[in-house]
Amino acid sequence: MKFIKESLGGVEIHIRATPNAKVEKIDGVENRDDGNQYLKVKIRAIPEDGAANDAIIKIIAKALKIPKSDIELKTGQKGRTKCLLVKNKNLDIEAFIKALLPK
């Protein structure tokens, strides 16, 4: 599974979160032993009361230059691996990948 794919209603982004990080940033792509890919996201927030999920949505929205309201947490409310749905009518997967990956 690639970390990003088109789906019904938008684009899905699969994320592996690192809460309590010293720096907030998108930290590249992780290829797992099971063949899945995840976008690594480091956040300062602790995983309590949805603070980490909110921080992830904020950092992805900033990278994509879209409103936070265009992003929905589909799965992973309490886990480190998450799936976000970016509800966007103008889909361009390549542009999304370029915007998300570190320069």
C-alpha positions in Angstrom: 0.0 0.0 0.0 1.3 3.4 -1.0 1.1 6.2 1.7 -1.2 8.2 -0.6 -4.0 7.2 -3.0 -7.1 8.5 -4.5 -10.4 7.3 -3.0 -14.0 8.1 -3.1 -14.4 11.7 -1.9 -10.8 12.7 -2.1 -7.3 11.5 -1.3 -6.3 9.1 1.5 -3.0 9.8 3.3 -1.6 7.0 5.6 0.4 8.3 8.4 2.6 7.0 11.2 2.7 9.6 14.0 5.4 10.3 16.5 3.9 12.3 19.3 6.0 14.1 22.0 8.6 15.0 19.4 11.0 17.8 19.9 10.3 19.2 16.4 7.1 19.2 14.4 7.7 18.1 10.9 6.9 15.7 8.1 9.8 13.3 8.1 9.6 11.4 4.9 8.2 8.0 4.0 8.5 4.8 6.0 8.4 1.5 4.3 7.3 -1.2 6.7 8.1 -4.9 6.7 4.5 -5.7 5.8 4.9 -3.8 2.5 2.9 -0.8 3.7 4.1 2.8 3.3 3.4 5.6 5.8 4.1 9.3 5.8 6.1 9.9 9.0 4.8 12.9 10.9 6.4 14.2 14.1 4.4 16.3 16.4 5.0 18.0 19.8 1.5 17.3 21.1 0.9 14.4 23.4 -1.6 11.7 22.5 -4.3 12.9 24.9 -7.8 14.2 24.2 -7.3 14.3 20.4 -4.5 16.9 20.7 -2.1 14.8 18.6 -4.7 14.2 15.9 -5.4 17.9 15.7 -1.7 18.7 15.4 -1.4 16.1 12.6 -4.3 17.6 10.7 -2.8 21.1 11.2 0.6 20.2 9.8 -0.8 18.4 6.8 -3.2 21.3 6.0 -0.3 23.7 6.2 1.9 21.6 3.9 -0.9 21.2 1.4 -2.0 24.9 1.8 -5.7 23.9 2.4 -8.1 24.6 5.2 -8.1 22.1 8.1 -11.8 21.6 7.5 -10.9 19.8 4.2 -9.2 17.0 6.2 -11.0 14.2 8.1 -9.5 11.6 10.3 -10.9 8.3 8.9 -9.0 5.7 11.1 -6.5 5.6 13.9 -8.1 7.9 16.4 -6.1 6.3 19.2 -3.2 4.6 17.4 0.1 5.7 15.8 -1.0 4.7 12.3 -3.7 6.9 10.9 -5.6 7.4 7.7 -6.6 11.0 6.7 -9.1 11.8 4.0 -8.4 15.0 2.2 -11.6 16.2 0.6 -10.5 18.2 -2.4 -12.1 18.5 -5.8 -8.9 19.3 -7.6 -7.0 16.1 -7.2 -3.4 15.9 -8.3 -1.6 13.1 -6.5 1.9 14.2 -7.8 1.3 17.7 -6.4 0.2 16.3 -3.1 3.3 14.1 -2.9 5.6 17.0 -3.7 3.9 19.2 -1.1 4.1 16.6 1.6 7.7 15.3 1.2 10.6 17.1 2.7 12.6 19.2 0.3 
